[in-house]
Amino acid sequence: MQTDNQTSTAQNASVQAGGFTASRIQDDLSWGQGAIQPQAAYTSPDDQQALLQAVLQSLEPVAEAELPYSACTDGRLPVKLMNGEIIPVREQMVGADIVSAFFVAEVLGAGFYKDASAPVTERVADVAAFLHENGLLPSSHVACGAAGGFEPIVRNILAFAGDGRFTARLQALLPDGTYSPALQSELAAALQALLDAQAYAGLSAQIFLDAVESVSGQRAIAELHDDGRGVHGHVEEAIVRVRVPGYAINEAKVAELTGGREVFGVNDNRIEKLARIFGRGNDSDYRKAYLALELFADAGHGTLAKDLPTYVVARA
């Protein structure tokens, strides 16, 4: 059995297990506004390291058949797919790929849509069809917070932009060359115009579910467990950014190893893949899409949670 090496300092902690390492970034989501906050029962460094060990031990390869699908960042216990199957391990995105991709399409606007002023239901359907055309099966889950809270997240992207901690987080997590203040301002102007035009009137989580089911079927829709703890069952204690292509967190195994603890998961290679798909060979659109995806991920977590540490997972 492998011996796990653990180190920690005031600003940074790293844990190794199972051939992977998790390293903490400086940002602690102190600027967040959400109700999901650190669990009082797990406040010591040893508690946090035990959770990270479990996360690293839970990482497993995503089956080839599951790579076109995605899962939400949600850390709650999986229940079942809507077709009755057990939920398999899938790469994670905030809101799964359908919600994150919709945000990118909105930022690109007329650069993506044939009719950027079409009703929101049609725009979501256009995004689902676009993902399918590019080899992905748009996915979602019942009562997705990012889907139901899409407009509040958009508003918070604009509000958080004035906070240097939010900008520092973007720069810490984005690859070199994908961030610039000018580009962020350009995207913010596009978002403000959409809000001014009431572009999200009538948008709901059900619209995303309907678009997903029409393209990908019920196998693309998951049900997650609400056990009454925290916020609708959410007791996530950390945000884990997985940078090992082809691997994802098995949230059920994390819960099994820790007695029910949770983390938010994000697969960074999935972000890059979506940015490349939306870039369609255009470097400018690629950078816009990449920044948009990072904005949505970070503001999404900042809308849902507060004071959670973030760890980047790589091969040891």
PyMOL commands that set and color helices and strands:
alter all, ss='L'
color gray80, all
select helices_A, chain A and resi 45-58+64-66+96-111+120-133+145-148+150-160+164-173+181-196+205-216+218-220+251-258+268-279+283-304
alter helices_A, ss='H'
color red, helices_A
select strands_A, chain A and resi 6-8+13-17+20-24+60-61+71-72+78-81+92-93+140-141+221-224+236-242+247-248+262-267+310-315
alter strands_A, ss='S'
color yellow, strands_A
deselect
rebuild
show_as cartoon
